[in-house]
């Protein structure tokens, strides 16, 4: 994919230390940019804040809400994470002020919002994700090309291959005869759409994909099934699975780590977003703005790291918050 990350974050990034063996993540430490601002509470913040959208962001939104409510006990926050596809409608209908999404809004979703309000919704970058392809921890495979990923998950083979339905066909001679069991998300998921567009080149999924309502279901399925494979945000990684390096070429597979997600070298890197209703030329409403400031503060981005995703650089945060305040 053409990376938005190189252009967006050319400045030096947070300190990152990674240790790799046999092509998979064994240990990783990510620390946030020390230049990120500390969050400072302000007076007059109260009310109800509703968030409807991404399952990938569900845990992050919950942790952020807990931190924000600790600073503002009079604020009530409701979080619903059934999939990115639910966010646009919730924003358009005024059910939610926050619409977390793990993909960009589609043109028709933007158009529906604009038809009602006369302007488009505003997307806020809140974290970075490497959408990972997971296999069971005891699977000896070192990595996959995107063509192999397409041949495993897709029925249309837009990347020019042919079906891969056994691990022997994926290059594991020692697993001859072992069929591949496939786990994925349902169509309400932004992760489903992002993977379809970027990994499968907009092709169709195989009918044999075991669709799960949430990312945790995908990872749990893979962890309990030796011959399985699945995809979800990197934040859902557990000790029962491993995230595979991916790439266009077999001799240049890229690990799903912070450095490669930020640079865009990892092919399934993406921003995690929160959409809001901000009228052009006016600041975002106070409650939503303060929540976003908390999310993008040092404390908020430390929550990103704790939840297994990757934080934003301070320079990007300054730009984002500045645009929301005017």
Secondary structure, DSSP 8 states (H G I E B T S, - for coil): ---SHHHH--S----EEEEEETTEEEEEEE---TTS------SS--EEEEEE--STTHHHHHHHHHHHHHH-TTEEEEEE-S-GGGHHHHHHTTS-SBEEESS---HHHHHHHHHHHSS--EEEEEEEEEEEEEEETT----EEEHHHHHHHHBSS-TTS-----BTTTTT-GGGTT-B-EEEEE-TT-HHHHHHHHHTSTT--B-TT-EEESSHHHHHHHHHT-TTEEEEEEGGG--TTEEEBEEESSTT--B--SHHHHHHT-STTEEEEEEEE---TTS---HHHHHHHHHHTSHHHHHHHHHTT-B---HHHHHHHHHHHT-
